[in-house]
Amino acid sequence: MTTDEIAAEGPQSTNGPEQRTRTHTWTPGQPIAEFTHLTGEEFLLEWIAGRIPEPSICSTMGFHLTEVKPGTAVFQGEPGDHLHNPMNTVHGGYLATLLDSALGCAVLSRLPAGVGYTTTQLNVHMLRPVFADSGTLRCEGVVLHLGRTMATAEARVVGAENGKLYAHATTTCAILAPRPAA
């Protein structure tokens, strides 16, 4: 994967900013039906071990699942200038996606084999800007409630080196019953 490789290709013009190229590759995921025998935690552990390809959103956005235990999922991400908004800070959508991933995987880590989830509500609070050079971000999601038809969870994005809180969020997820075999 070349997500983190940014190559300068020289100036656009003699007065313009340098041109950059970002390349990324991914392995398409297998159909979820191939994994219905695994609990959510087992699925996530297989993903971390590299036996199941990570979802393409991870390489697209530059974050990765690093830890999982029942009710908890941790992602780490590397912000960069390829994620800038018009204010030259990392776009809030990056933080929302990182938070949604940790929240959803925290819920998934508690689900039995064959049961899925989908986000129905995401409430994000951004507290300070993230810059291209802010360093590694750590996002930990934790389940607050897991019921038969819905779950709630909370997550925080902090600087891995400095511990600064950049954003936090809560979610509500619908619990999806196993789909009958086709």
Salt bridges, closest charged atoms under 4 A:
GLU18 OE2 - ARG20 NH2 3.10
GLU46 OE1 - ARG51 NE 2.86
GLU54 OE1 - HIS64 ND1 2.96
GLU67 OE2 - ARG138 NH2 3.40
ASP81 OD2 - ARG20 NH1 3.11
GLU140 OE1 - ARG138 NH1 2.96
